[in-house]
Amino acid sequence: MTAPDVSIVVVNWNTRDLLRDCLIALAANAQVMTETIVVDNGSTDGSVEMLAAEFPGVCVIANASNVGFAPANNQGLARARGRYALLLNSDTCVAPDALTNLVDFMDAHPQAGACGPQLRNADGTLQPSGRRFPTLASTLGELLPVPERWRHKWRGDLEKRDYDQVCPVDELSGAALCVRRAALEQVGFLDEDFFFLGEDIDLCWRLKSAGWQVFYVPTARVTHYWGGSRNKTRSYRISLLSQRSYYLLFRKHRTKTQARVLKVVLVSLTGMKLCKWLAKFLIRLDTQQARQVIRQHFAELVWLARN
């Protein structure tokens, strides 16, 4: 059997309607040979049934529970047979020529370990992608309640680039990330310590450390709706996952001193959030939610102490 050009791996968690639209858009990319693998993380919204009824040609891996974004992607990558693997969020819509442009670029640039498309918001505006790897300053700017002008300064070239030009970058969004099979075989799949968020940055970091290049390719366009699983996860949970992902990145790729400094900041920040929710609980303001949030913040402090 001829191997496909691209193996498309889509992780789904209760995004049935968005997933349907995503797969319909993929069907319009008929110029390259593809296979599509959907890994469902225990959805309860009828996603698996919809796939069986409407997309019989799609390979479906149905997990009994939400095993996490990185582990689910790795399940799909283990089944992939293509020369390239495209990690694709279920809340995306791929333009009809996007896959062709990504494959053509990778074929023409054998030093490229990964590339990513131009991302657009639902209203057609640009969704910037292609940052430098996080520094201690930029990370603190993202996590702490600082003025927006500081964040813009610490983000560096992210807002200054010409997003209509091909550009070598440090990291790309995992919303749509095309990776060379040979590069994946060298550096390995996604790090499963990242349950959700940060795994795409880590993969790009490992690719570049191994000598591969990472490129932003604007001729390929993908609309990213930001309406998927992230919106189904409470904001405080997202905040804790973001904190943890930054710490894991620093522990792996930055100096021990920088990782320790970030850890102290995260312990302090998490402790302050915990105190705020304890106060809400004590004055009986939304006690049910407060109890849940308190447990999660306490568990995060325990995790930080052990790591």
C-alpha positions as CSV (number, residue, x, y, z in Angstrom):
1,M,0.0,0.0,0.0
2,T,1.4,3.4,-1.0
3,A,2.2,5.6,2.0
4,P,0.3,8.9,2.1
5,D,2.0,12.3,1.8
6,V,0.5,13.5,5.0
7,S,-1.0,11.8,8.0
8,I,-3.4,14.2,9.7
9,V,-3.9,13.6,13.4
10,V,-6.9,15.4,15.0
11,V,-7.5,15.1,18.8
12,N,-11.1,15.6,19.8
13,W,-12.8,16.2,23.1
14,N,-16.5,17.0,22.9
15,T,-16.2,19.2,19.8
16,R,-18.5,17.2,17.5
17,D,-19.8,20.0,15.3
18,L,-16.4,21.7,14.9
19,L,-14.8,18.3,14.2
20,R,-17.3,17.7,11.4
21,D,-16.5,21.1,9.8
22,C,-12.8,20.4,10.1
23,L,-13.0,17.1,8.3
24,I,-15.2,18.5,5.6
25,A,-12.6,21.2,4.9
26,L,-9.9,18.5,4.8
27,A,-11.8,16.7,2.1
28,A,-11.3,19.6,-0.2
29,N,-7.5,19.1,-0.1
30,A,-7.5,16.5,-2.8
31,Q,-4.2,17.4,-4.4
32,V,-2.1,15.4,-1.9
33,M,-2.5,11.9,-0.6
34,T,-3.7,11.9,3.0
35,E,-4.9,9.7,5.8
36,T,-6.9,11.2,8.7
37,I,-6.6,9.8,12.2
38,V,-9.0,11.1,14.8
39,V,-8.2,10.4,18.5
40,D,-11.3,10.9,20.7
41,N,-10.6,11.6,24.3
42,G,-13.8,10.1,25.9
43,S,-16.3,12.5,24.3
44,T,-19.9,12.4,25.5
45,D,-21.4,14.6,22.8
46,G,-21.8,11.9,20.1
47,S,-18.5,12.6,18.3
48,V,-17.6,8.9,17.8
49,E,-21.0,8.1,16.6
50,M,-20.9,11.0,14.1
51,L,-17.5,9.8,12.8
52,A,-18.8,6.3,12.2
53,A,-21.9,7.6,10.4
54,E,-20.5,10.4,8.3
55,F,-16.7,9.7,7.9
56,P,-16.2,5.9,7.5
57,G,-12.9,6.5,5.8
58,V,-11.4,8.2,8.9
59,C,-9.3,6.0,11.3
60,V,-10.8,6.5,14.8
61,I,-9.1,5.8,18.1
62,A,-11.7,6.1,20.8
63,N,-10.3,6.5,24.3
64,A,-12.5,5.8,27.3
65,S,-11.4,9.0,29.1
66,N,-9.5,12.2,28.5
67,V,-5.9,11.0,28.5
68,G,-4.5,14.4,27.6
69,F,-3.6,16.2,24.4
70,A,0.0,15.1,24.0
71,P,-0.7,11.4,24.8
72,A,-3.7,11.4,22.4
73,N,-1.6,12.9,19.6
74,N,1.1,10.3,20.2
75,Q,-1.5,7.6,19.8
76,G,-2.3,9.0,16.4
77,L,1.3,9.5,15.4
78,A,2.0,5.9,16.3
79,R,-0.6,4.9,13.6
80,A,0.6,7.5,11.0
81,R,2.2,6.2,7.8
82,G,2.8,9.5,5.9
83,R,6.0,11.2,5.0
84,Y,4.7,14.1,7.1
85,A,2.4,14.4,10.0
86,L,0.0,17.3,10.5
87,L,-1.1,17.9,14.1
88,L,-4.4,19.7,13.6
89,N,-6.9,21.0,16.2
90,S,-10.5,20.1,15.7
91,D,-11.5,23.8,15.8
92,T,-9.7,24.6,12.5
93,C,-10.7,24.9,8.9
94,V,-7.9,24.2,6.4
95,A,-8.0,26.2,3.1
96,P,-8.3,24.0,0.0
97,D,-4.6,24.4,-1.1
98,A,-3.1,24.5,2.4
99,L,-1.9,20.9,2.5
100,T,-0.4,21.2,-1.0
101,N,1.5,24.3,0.0
102,L,2.8,22.7,3.2
103,V,4.0,19.6,1.4
104,D,5.6,21.5,-1.4
105,F,7.5,23.6,1.1
106,M,8.7,20.7,3.1
107,D,9.8,18.8,-0.1
108,A,11.7,21.9,-1.3
109,H,13.4,22.4,2.1
110,P,14.9,19.2,3.4
111,Q,16.4,21.0,6.4
112,A,12.9,21.8,7.7
113,G,11.9,19.6,10.5
114,A,8.5,21.4,10.8
115,C,6.5,24.2,9.3
116,G,3.2,25.9,10.1
117,P,0.6,27.8,8.2
118,Q,-0.7,31.3,8.6
119,L,-3.5,31.2,11.1
120,R,-6.6,33.3,10.8
121,N,-9.3,34.1,13.3
122,A,-13.0,33.4,12.5
123,D,-13.4,37.0,11.4
124,G,-10.5,36.7,9.0
125,T,-8.0,38.7,11.1
126,L,-4.5,37.5,11.6
127,Q,-3.7,35.1,14.5
128,P,0.0,35.6,15.0
129,S,2.1,32.5,15.1
130,G,5.8,32.0,15.2
131,R,7.2,33.3,18.5
132,R,10.7,33.1,19.9
133,F,11.1,30.6,22.7
134,P,9.9,31.9,26.0
135,T,12.4,33.8,28.2
136,L,12.0,34.4,31.9
137,A,10.9,38.0,31.2
138,S,8.3,37.0,28.5
139,T,7.0,34.2,30.7
140,L,6.5,36.5,33.7
141,G,4.8,38.9,31.4
142,E,2.3,36.2,30.3
143,L,1.6,34.9,33.8
144,L,1.6,38.0,36.0
145,P,-1.0,40.8,36.0
146,V,1.3,43.4,34.3
147,P,0.4,46.2,31.9
148,E,-0.3,45.1,28.3
149,R,2.4,47.4,27.0
150,W,5.0,45.4,29.0
151,R,3.8,42.2,27.4
152,H,4.1,43.7,23.9
153,K,7.7,44.7,24.7
154,W,8.7,41.3,26.1
155,R,7.1,39.5,23.1
156,G,9.8,41.0,20.9
157,D,9.4,40.4,17.2
158,L,6.0,38.7,17.4
159,E,4.0,41.8,16.5
160,K,6.6,43.3,14.2
161,R,7.0,40.6,11.6
162,D,5.6,40.6,8.1
163,Y,3.2,37.7,8.3
164,D,3.0,37.4,4.5
165,Q,6.6,36.3,4.3
166,V,8.1,32.9,4.8
167,C,10.2,33.1,8.0
168,P,12.4,30.8,10.1
169,V,10.9,30.8,13.7
170,D,11.5,29.2,17.0
171,E,8.1,27.8,17.8
172,L,4.8,27.3,16.1
173,S,1.3,26.8,17.3
174,G,0.2,23.2,17.6
175,A,-3.2,24.2,16.2
176,A,-1.7,23.2,12.8
177,L,1.8,21.9,12.8
178,C,3.4,19.9,10.0
179,V,6.3,17.7,11.1
180,R,8.7,15.6,9.0
181,R,8.6,11.9,9.8
182,A,12.4,11.6,9.8
183,A,12.6,14.5,12.3
184,L,10.0,12.9,14.6
185,E,11.9,9.6,14.5
186,Q,15.0,11.4,15.6
187,V,13.6,13.6,18.4
188,G,10.6,11.5,19.5
189,F,6.9,12.3,19.7
190,L,5.2,14.8,22.1
191,D,6.4,14.9,25.7
192,E,3.5,13.4,27.7
193,D,4.4,15.3,30.8
194,F,2.5,18.2,29.0
195,F,-1.1,17.3,29.5
196,F,-2.4,20.3,27.6
197,L,-0.4,23.4,26.4
198,G,3.3,23.7,25.9
199,E,3.8,20.4,24.1
200,D,4.1,22.1,20.7
201,I,6.8,24.5,22.0
202,D,8.7,21.7,23.5
203,L,8.6,19.7,20.2
204,C,9.9,22.7,18.2
205,W,12.6,23.3,20.8
206,R,13.8,19.7,20.5
207,L,13.7,19.9,16.7
208,K,15.9,23.0,16.7
209,S,18.3,21.5,19.3
210,A,18.7,18.5,17.0
211,G,19.7,20.7,14.1
212,W,16.4,21.0,12.2
213,Q,14.8,24.2,11.2
214,V,11.2,25.4,11.8
215,F,9.4,27.7,9.3
216,Y,6.3,29.8,9.1
217,V,4.7,29.3,5.7
218,P,2.0,32.0,5.0
219,T,0.9,30.6,1.6
220,A,-0.8,27.8,3.6
221,R,-3.8,29.2,5.5
222,V,-5.8,27.7,8.3
223,T,-8.7,29.3,10.2
224,H,-8.5,28.7,13.9
225,Y,-11.7,29.3,15.8
226,W,-10.5,29.0,19.4
227,G,-13.8,27.3,20.0
228,G,-12.7,23.8,20.9
229,S,-11.7,22.0,24.0
230,R,-10.1,25.0,25.6
231,N,-13.5,26.7,25.9
232,K,-14.8,23.6,27.7
233,T,-12.1,23.8,30.3
234,R,-12.6,26.3,33.1
235,S,-10.4,29.4,33.0
236,Y,-8.7,28.6,36.3
237,R,-7.8,25.1,35.0
238,I,-6.3,26.6,31.9
239,S,-4.3,29.1,34.0
240,L,-2.8,26.2,36.1
241,L,-2.1,24.2,33.0
242,S,-0.3,27.2,31.4
243,Q,1.8,27.7,34.5
244,R,2.8,24.1,34.6
245,S,3.7,24.0,30.9
246,Y,6.0,27.0,31.3
247,Y,7.7,25.4,34.3
248,L,8.2,22.1,32.4
249,L,9.7,24.0,29.4
250,F,12.1,25.9,31.7
251,R,13.1,22.7,33.5
252,K,13.9,21.0,30.2
253,H,15.4,23.8,28.1
254,R,16.5,26.7,30.3
255,T,19.1,26.9,33.1
256,K,18.5,25.5,36.6
257,T,18.6,29.0,38.0
258,Q,15.9,30.3,35.7
259,A,13.7,27.2,36.4
260,R,14.1,27.8,40.2
261,V,13.2,31.5,39.9
262,L,10.1,30.6,37.9
263,K,9.2,27.9,40.4
264,V,9.3,30.5,43.2
265,V,7.1,32.8,41.3
266,L,4.6,30.1,40.4
267,V,4.4,28.9,44.1
268,S,3.7,32.5,45.2
269,L,1.2,33.1,42.4
270,T,-0.7,29.8,43.0
271,G,-0.7,30.5,46.8
272,M,-2.2,33.9,46.3
273,K,-4.9,32.4,44.0
274,L,-5.6,29.7,46.6
275,C,-6.0,32.3,49.4
276,K,-8.5,34.2,47.2
277,W,-10.6,31.2,46.7
278,L,-10.3,30.2,50.4
279,A,-11.8,33.6,51.2
280,K,-14.7,33.1,48.8
281,F,-15.3,29.7,50.4
282,L,-15.3,31.1,54.0
283,I,-17.8,33.9,53.1
284,R,-19.9,31.2,51.4
285,L,-19.6,32.8,47.9
286,D,-20.1,30.0,45.3
287,T,-18.9,27.4,47.7
288,Q,-19.3,24.4,45.3
289,Q,-17.0,26.0,42.7
290,A,-14.6,27.3,45.4
291,R,-14.2,23.9,46.9
292,Q,-13.2,22.4,43.5
293,V,-10.8,25.3,42.7
294,I,-9.2,25.1,46.1
295,R,-8.5,21.4,45.6
296,Q,-6.9,22.0,42.2
297,H,-4.7,24.8,43.4
298,F,-3.6,22.9,46.4
299,A,-2.8,19.9,44.2
300,E,-0.7,22.2,42.0
301,L,1.3,23.5,45.0
302,V,2.0,19.9,45.9
303,W,3.1,19.1,42.3
304,L,5.4,22.1,42.3
305,A,6.9,21.1,45.6
306,R,7.7,17.6,44.3
307,N,9.1,18.8,41.0
